[in-house]
Amino acid sequence: LKDQGLQDIQAADNQQKLNDIRVKLLGKKGPITEVLRGLKDLSNEERPQVGSFANKIKGDLSSAIDDQLKVLDQKTLQRRLAHETIDVTLPGRPAPVGTPHILNQTIDDLEELFIGLGYEVIDGPEVETDHYNFEMMNIPRNHPARDMQDTFYITHDLLMRTHTSPNQARSLEKHDFSKGPLKMISPGRVYRRDNDDATHSHQFNQLEGLVIDKHVTMADLKGTLEVVARHVFGEEREIRLRPSYFPFTEPSIEVDISCFACGGKGCRVCKYTGWIEVLGAGMVHPNVLSRAGVDPQVYGGFAFGLGPDRFAMLKYGVNDIREFYQNDLRFLHQFQREV
Ligand code: PHE
């Protein structure tokens, strides 16, 4: 019985069969149980001999079953591991990566240029106070220049900033002139109550620039803007300054770059003049300086405000500003950047 049992156990090639064998050999109706149950009918001399013999066989068989179970479990594990092998030499599947929006690429590029020129990049709130957006920029209440910028008011004193110029006042207030000149740019979204069309959006971007030191001149402004224009639009660009008006600069200028959309001849894009307006600028008004606690007798400088949307439209031939904000993938994918 024992030899046959051991043979069967070793031949069992899965857990189910092994369990069947266990039940057959050691179960309630199995031969060993039967022998043990019969002990009571044996004589006093035979009983201990038969009993210990039967128990020994029972023990041997049951440990053989345990051993075989371990072997089978091990085999199952091996099989599973072999099946689940990962081939680490397979080339990975490329993950789809996004790319910065073309407006952000334009702004990033300008930031890099200005950082290289020693400017710092500062941020300011898009929900701005009337105080900073207007008062500090020399536009008091009832000043007609408020009509230049149709404003989204939130409360009487709180509004969506109409330009990034309030960051001029914010940085003037903070700057410690004993540590050197103030040179900053401040890019960000601005808001105006405009009806959206191909050239107007109620929300667009500006990039403010401000340089304040002891001997800053309009020549510095022109030189700086020329660097910007040529960096963005190509080395052969010329710029031209036209007198203009802003309450926070005196004198104020508007800046055109030589037209390149139509080979310099002057087309519709350039209003048939050969020039196209790209930004507003000027020498910072003494009132702006003194309101921010800077002495206009000692310090002065220039400020400019340019439109990254406008820049990107000209540079990439986008003829509808709304394209930037509709997130049509066919549009966005044209500006996929190599990563
Ligand atoms: N803030 C002006 C605008 O939004 C632009 C500007 C900035 C003009 C700085 C002069 C100096 O139109």
Boltz pocket constraint, residues with backbone or C-beta under 6 A from the ligand:
constraints:
  - pocket:
      binder: B
      contacts: [[A, 162], [A, 163], [A, 164], [A, 165], [A, 209], [A, 246], [A, 249], [A, 253], [A, 280], [A, 281], [A, 282], [A, 303], [A, 304], [A, 305], [A, 306]]
      max_distance: 6.0
